[in-house]
């Protein structure tokens, strides 16, 4: 594990792995108190409070609703978005989208597949 493996590498002013001074041995990243292994982190598809568009069924009709992200849940290796609408597996790119256009396109595809 080196400083380059750290989530903070680009912004770090310490860079423990590259510090050499007056005969002091090289300090390894594993003893850096700010070290955070970036392989343990994931990129979320959106942020808390972002506006998203979900494909939902209301009264037997499939429609699109706008909502806000209220949280995230990880199921296996998939990040699901939590909104105020109950969705069966709120999966990013399946029934929750960043734009209304993307949600409309997915809804059109579903209608074609069910005809």
N, C-alpha and C positions, 0 to 999 in steps of 0.2 A: 504494500500500500504506500503510495507516494502522494505528495501534494496535488499532483495532477488528477488524482482520483477523488479529490474533495469537491463538494458542491460549491464551495466558496473560492475555488482556485483563482478565477479571473479577478476577483475583488480583494483577495487577501494581501495584506501588507506584511505578513510574516514570512510566508514561503519557507517553512521549516526545513524542507529538503535541500534548499539551495543556500542556506546560511552557513558560512564558514567564517570563523573569526578567531584570531590570536590563538591558534592551536586547539580551539574547542571542537570536539568531535561533532560530526553532522547529526542534527536532530531529525528524527523520523516523524512523519505525519501522524503515526499512531499515538504519539504522546501529546499532540496538539489538542488543546481543549476545545478549539473551534472546529476540529475535523468532523466532517459529515460525509460519509461515503456516498457518492452520487449514484452508485448502482442500487442503493436502497431507496431511492426516491423515484417518483414517476411524474410525468407531465400530465396535468389535468386538462381536459378538453375545453374547459371554461372556468370562470371564477364564481365564487359565491356572490349571489345577487345579480349575475348576468341575466339578461332577458333571453329566453329560449323559446322554441316553438315545438309543441308536442302533438303527435297524431293520437287522438283519443276517440273513444266511442261514447256518444251521448245519446241516450234514447234510441239506440240501435243504429244511429247514423255516425259514420266516421267523419271527423272534422279536425281542424287544427286550432289549438288554443295557445295563446301567448302566456308565459308564466316566468317566474324568477327562480333561479337555482337557490335551493335552501340547504343543500348539502350533497355529499357524495357517499357512495357505498361501494366497496370492492367485493365482487363476487368472482372467485377464482382469479383469473388474470384480466377481468373486465372491470372498468370503472363505470358505474352507473350513476346517473344524476338524479338527485331527489328534488322534486318540485311539489307544489301544492296539489297537483292532480295525481290521482292514483293511476299508475300505469303498470302494466304487467311487465316487469323488467325494464326499467327506464334506461335503455341502452342508447348511448350516444351514437348517432348515425343510423339507428334503426327506427326508433319512435320519438327521439328528441334531437333537435337540430339547432344550429346557431342562427339560421335565417329562415324567414317564412318561405322563401323561394325553395330552399332545400326540402322543407317539410311538404310543400305542395308537390314537388317532384316525386317524393317518396309515396305520397298519397295516391298520385296518378298511377304509379307503378303497381301499387297494391290493388287498385281498382281493375287494372288491366289483367293482373294475375288471377283475380277472382271471377272474371267474366267467362 
